[in-house]
């Protein structure tokens, strides 16, 4: 089954690629690898949540934000490749979580992205990953995610 059909089966769709906030592009392809810039949890140009996880943003809400971030990253990949079925391997996910003092469950938050990648790509969706707690993210976003994939 195609990745787009899997998305539809999950009641999800790829958004429009988010406009860059500064001097960069949403994604770059070099050889068979596509690297995305950090993606925020924006829906129609508006952040799905703001604040720090463990303070004003719940862990579950942050997981949903991570899923939105990865959908935005996949949209950037799709723009360069024209077809998500060209993704042979999800190589790496880098997740940043704006964390309140004492919040240490960043890996569970980034699972929102990792679990979706596994559902969409099966074994090819298994990836290396970093889940890092940070003090602040752009626009007071609770989560930001970068993605690296290998394509045909």
Secondary structure as the mmCIF struct_conf table of DSSP 4:
data_model
#
loop_
_struct_conf.conf_type_id
_struct_conf.id
_struct_conf.beg_label_comp_id
_struct_conf.beg_label_asym_id
_struct_conf.beg_label_seq_id
_struct_conf.end_label_comp_id
_struct_conf.end_label_asym_id
_struct_conf.end_label_seq_id
HELX_RH_AL_P HELX_RH_AL_P1 UNK A 3 UNK A 9
TURN_TY1_P TURN_TY1_P1 UNK A 10 UNK A 11
HELX_LH_PP_P HELX_LH_PP_P1 UNK A 16 UNK A 20
BEND BEND1 UNK A 21 UNK A 24
BEND BEND2 UNK A 26 UNK A 26
STRN STRN1 UNK A 27 UNK A 30
TURN_TY1_P TURN_TY1_P2 UNK A 31 UNK A 32
STRN STRN2 UNK A 33 UNK A 36
HELX_LH_PP_P HELX_LH_PP_P2 UNK A 37 UNK A 38
STRN STRN3 UNK A 39 UNK A 40
STRN STRN4 UNK A 42 UNK A 43
TURN_TY1_P TURN_TY1_P3 UNK A 44 UNK A 45
STRN STRN5 UNK A 46 UNK A 47
BEND BEND3 UNK A 48 UNK A 48
BEND BEND4 UNK A 51 UNK A 51
STRN STRN6 UNK A 53 UNK A 53
TURN_TY1_P TURN_TY1_P4 UNK A 54 UNK A 56
STRN STRN7 UNK A 57 UNK A 57
HELX_RH_AL_P HELX_RH_AL_P2 UNK A 59 UNK A 81
BEND BEND5 UNK A 82 UNK A 82
HELX_RH_3T_P HELX_RH_3T_P1 UNK A 84 UNK A 86
STRN STRN8 UNK A 87 UNK A 98
STRN STRN9 UNK A 99 UNK A 99
TURN_TY1_P TURN_TY1_P5 UNK A 101 UNK A 102
HELX_RH_AL_P HELX_RH_AL_P3 UNK A 106 UNK A 121
HELX_RH_3T_P HELX_RH_3T_P2 UNK A 122 UNK A 125
STRN STRN10 UNK A 128 UNK A 134
BEND BEND6 UNK A 135 UNK A 135
HELX_RH_3T_P HELX_RH_3T_P3 UNK A 138 UNK A 140
BEND BEND7 UNK A 142 UNK A 142
STRN STRN11 UNK A 143 UNK A 151
#
